Amino acid sequence: STRLDEKGCRFLERIEQAGTNMNRMTSDLLELSTRDTDASSSPPLCDPRDVLIEVQTELKPRLEELGIELLLPSAPPMVQCDRTQLYQIFSNLIGNAVRHMGSVPNPRIEISISQIPEKRMIVVSDNGRGIDEDVQPTIFAPFRSIPRGDEAPSTGVGLSIVKKIAQAHGGHIGVDSAPGEGARFTVVLEHR
């Protein structure tokens, strides 16, 4: 039987990766284009810990491979948000932190959720390489991804989706970061 040599196998891996990337980009674009910007009259209450455990399980192989510790809140308050949208928030922000962690000692991602008057504040912070101040204003725009050679490719749509979900829930997203000092993403959602 005919077998691929090492060069052929590498080409096949690249084709497979390109297909995976295209599929992810198509899904991300569909999510962004169909995301309703108007908040529903009464979004359902959702237990964020259940969603976080689901995201943690899906990311477990990658977290273990990179030695990243993911710290989840033990008893977070309920969040008024559709489960799928809350999953998108956590999946994109945690995935973003994993992708941009870089080579740092004791890599860590920590999630906190707190109550503020008529709102919920979600914070995803890491101790990774951080983000240059000059690119921070652009990272929430579609197709903006910081190109770095040592990380998994990104469609540059994930943070745009999170921003759109936050705005649909009467809230916003922001980032606080500096090179070498990690990044702290804050999402505020209305809670009526």
C-alpha positions in Angstrom: 0.0 0.0 0.0 1.1 3.6 -0.6 2.2 5.5 2.5 2.8 9.2 2.9 6.4 10.2 3.7 7.2 12.6 6.5 6.8 15.7 4.2 3.4 14.4 3.0 2.2 13.9 6.6 3.2 17.5 7.4 1.2 18.8 4.5 -1.8 16.7 5.5 -1.5 18.1 9.1 -1.5 21.7 7.7 -4.5 21.0 5.5 -6.4 19.5 8.5 -5.4 22.5 10.6 -6.5 24.9 7.9 -9.9 23.2 7.7 -10.3 23.4 11.5 -9.4 27.1 11.5 -11.9 27.8 8.7 -14.6 25.9 10.5 -13.9 27.9 13.7 -13.9 31.2 11.8 -17.2 30.3 10.1 -18.8 29.5 13.4 -17.5 32.6 15.0 -18.7 34.8 12.1 -22.1 33.2 12.3 -22.3 33.8 16.1 -21.2 37.4 15.6 -23.6 38.2 12.8 -26.6 36.6 14.4 -26.1 37.9 17.9 -29.0 40.0 18.8 -27.9 43.4 20.2 -31.2 44.0 22.0 -31.5 42.5 25.5 -34.5 40.3 26.1 -37.0 41.6 28.6 -36.0 39.1 31.2 -33.0 36.8 30.6 -33.0 33.6 32.6 -31.0 33.1 35.7 -28.0 30.8 35.2 -25.5 29.2 37.6 -22.1 30.3 36.3 -20.3 27.5 38.1 -22.0 24.9 36.0 -20.9 26.7 32.8 -17.4 27.2 34.1 -16.9 23.5 34.9 -18.1 22.7 31.3 -15.5 25.1 29.9 -12.8 23.7 32.3 -13.5 20.1 31.1 -13.3 21.1 27.5 -10.0 22.9 28.0 -8.5 20.4 30.4 -6.1 18.7 27.9 -4.7 22.2 26.8 -4.5 23.4 30.4 -2.6 20.3 31.4 -0.3 20.5 28.4 0.7 24.1 29.2 0.7 23.6 33.0 -1.9 26.3 33.5 -3.9 26.4 36.7 -7.6 27.5 36.3 -9.1 28.8 39.5 -12.9 28.9 39.6 -15.1 30.7 42.2 -16.5 28.2 44.7 -20.0 29.7 45.1 -20.6 32.5 42.6 -23.8 34.5 42.5 -26.4 33.6 39.8 -26.1 35.6 36.6 -29.1 36.8 34.5 -27.9 35.5 31.1 -28.8 32.8 28.6 -26.6 29.8 29.3 -25.2 29.7 25.7 -24.2 33.3 25.9 -22.6 32.9 29.3 -20.7 29.9 27.9 -19.5 32.2 25.0 -18.3 34.7 27.5 -16.3 32.2 29.6 -15.1 30.1 26.6 -13.8 33.1 24.7 -12.1 34.9 27.7 -10.5 31.8 29.2 -9.5 30.5 25.7 -8.0 34.0 25.0 -6.0 33.9 28.3 -4.7 30.4 27.4 -3.7 31.4 23.9 -1.9 34.6 25.0 -0.3 33.2 28.2 3.2 32.9 26.9 6.0 31.3 28.7 5.7 32.4 32.4 6.4 30.6 35.7 3.3 29.1 37.4 0.8 30.2 34.7 -2.6 30.9 36.3 -6.1 32.0 35.2 -8.5 33.1 37.8 -12.3 33.8 37.5 -14.3 35.9 39.9 -17.9 36.9 39.8 -19.3 39.5 42.1 -22.5 41.4 42.8 -22.7 45.1 42.4 -26.0 47.1 42.5 -28.3 45.8 39.7 -25.3 44.2 38.0 -22.9 41.2 37.9 -19.2 41.7 37.4 -17.2 38.9 35.8 -13.4 39.1 36.0 -11.0 36.8 34.1 -7.4 37.5 35.1 -4.2 35.9 34.2 -0.5 36.2 35.1 0.6 35.9 31.4 2.7 38.1 29.2 0.1 40.9 29.1 -1.0 43.2 26.3 0.7 46.3 24.9 -1.2 49.4 25.8 -1.2 50.7 22.2 -3.2 47.7 20.9 -5.7 47.4 23.8 -8.3 49.8 22.2 -8.5 47.6 19.1 -8.7 44.1 20.6 -12.6 44.1 20.8 -13.0 44.9 17.1 -13.8 42.0 14.8 -10.8 40.3 13.2 -8.3 41.9 15.5 -5.9 39.3 16.9 -2.4 40.0 18.2 -0.2 38.0 16.0 2.3 35.9 18.0 4.2 33.0 16.5 4.1 30.6 19.5 0.4 30.3 20.1 -2.7 28.7 18.5 -4.2 30.7 15.7 -7.2 32.9 16.4 -10.1 34.1 14.2 -10.0 37.5 16.0 -13.8 37.4 16.6 -14.1 36.0 20.1 -13.7 39.2 22.0 -16.1 40.9 19.7 -18.7 38.3 20.5 -18.2 38.9 24.3 -18.5 42.6 23.8 -21.7 42.2 21.8 -23.2 39.9 24.5 -22.2 42.4 27.3 -23.8 45.3 25.4 -27.0 43.2 24.8 -27.2 42.8 28.5 -26.9 46.5 29.3 -23.2 46.1 30.2 -19.7 46.4 28.8 -16.3 44.8 28.7 -12.9 46.3 29.5 -9.3 45.2 29.9 -6.5 46.2 32.2 -3.1 45.0 31.2 0.6 45.8 30.8 3.4 43.8 29.2 4.8 41.2 31.6 2.0 41.9 34.1 -0.8 39.7 32.9 -4.3 40.8 31.8 -7.5 41.4 33.6 -10.7 41.3 31.5 -13.9 42.7 33.2 -17.4 42.0 31.9 -20.4 43.8 33.5 -23.9 42.5 32.9 -27.1 44.0 34.0 -29.0 42.1 36.7 -32.6 43.1 37.1 
